Amino acid sequence: MPNSKSAKKRLRQDAVRRTRNRAVKSTIKTQVRKVREAITAGDVATAETELRLAAKRVDKAAAAGVVHANMAARVKSRLSAAVKTAKGK
């Protein structure tokens, strides 16, 4: 347990940030799942719109420091490659 006033404040701030970060990561995972489900269903148009939304959310999370920039790039690259492959079929 924190003893100093600043340590107590830091604990409160960390709790708020952890909650916010977990929510952002959860929305990213949900969006990625929607893209993959659309690809599996063969719905390329939906997959492309969901991909744009996923890329936007991943970029915002990376800009805020919630996820690493390389992680964001990797997710976007893999999803776009999957959509491109589905488009070709």
C-alpha positions in Angstrom: 0.0 0.0 0.0 1.2 3.5 -0.8 2.3 5.7 2.1 2.9 9.1 0.6 0.3 11.4 -0.8 1.8 11.3 -4.2 2.0 7.5 -4.2 -1.7 7.3 -3.3 -2.5 9.6 -6.2 -0.4 7.6 -8.6 -2.3 4.4 -7.5 -5.6 6.1 -8.3 -4.3 7.3 -11.7 -2.9 3.9 -12.6 -6.3 2.3 -11.8 -8.1 4.7 -14.2 -5.5 4.3 -16.9 -5.5 0.5 -16.6 -9.3 0.4 -17.0 -9.2 2.7 -20.0 -6.3 0.8 -21.6 -8.1 -2.6 -21.1 -11.3 -1.1 -22.7 -9.3 0.1 -25.7 -7.5 -3.2 -26.2 -10.9 -5.0 -25.9 -12.4 -2.9 -28.6 -9.4 -3.5 -30.9 -9.7 -7.3 -30.4 -13.5 -7.1 -31.1 -12.9 -5.2 -34.3 -10.2 -7.6 -35.5 -12.6 -10.5 -34.8 -15.3 -8.8 -36.9 -12.9 -8.4 -39.8 -11.9 -12.1 -39.6 -15.5 -13.3 -39.3 -16.5 -11.3 -42.4 -13.6 -12.8 -44.3 -14.6 -16.3 -43.1 -18.2 -15.6 -44.2 -16.9 -14.5 -47.6 -18.4 -11.0 -47.2 -15.5 -8.9 -48.7 -17.4 -5.6 -48.7 -18.1 -5.9 -44.9 -14.6 -7.0 -44.3 -13.2 -3.9 -46.0 -15.4 -1.5 -44.0 -14.6 -3.3 -40.8 -10.9 -3.2 -41.8 -11.0 0.6 -42.1 -12.5 0.9 -38.7 -10.0 -1.6 -37.2 -7.1 0.3 -38.7 -8.5 3.6 -37.3 -8.9 2.2 -33.8 -5.5 0.5 -33.8 -3.8 3.7 -35.0 -5.5 5.8 -32.3 -4.4 3.3 -29.6 -0.9 3.4 -30.8 -0.9 7.2 -30.9 -2.1 7.2 -27.3 0.5 4.7 -26.2 -1.9 2.0 -25.3 -0.3 -0.4 -27.7 3.1 -0.4 -29.4 3.4 1.1 -32.8 4.9 -2.1 -34.2 1.9 -4.1 -32.9 -0.4 -1.7 -34.6 1.4 -2.0 -37.9 1.5 -5.8 -37.6 -2.2 -6.1 -37.0 -3.1 -3.8 -39.9 -0.7 -5.6 -42.2 -2.0 -9.0 -41.4 -5.7 -8.0 -41.7 -5.2 -6.1 -44.9 -3.3 -9.1 -46.4 -6.2 -11.4 -45.3 -8.8 -9.1 -46.9 -6.7 -8.9 -50.1 -6.5 -12.7 -50.3 -10.3 -13.0 -49.7 -10.9 -10.4 -52.4 -8.9 -12.4 -54.9 -10.9 -15.6 -54.3 
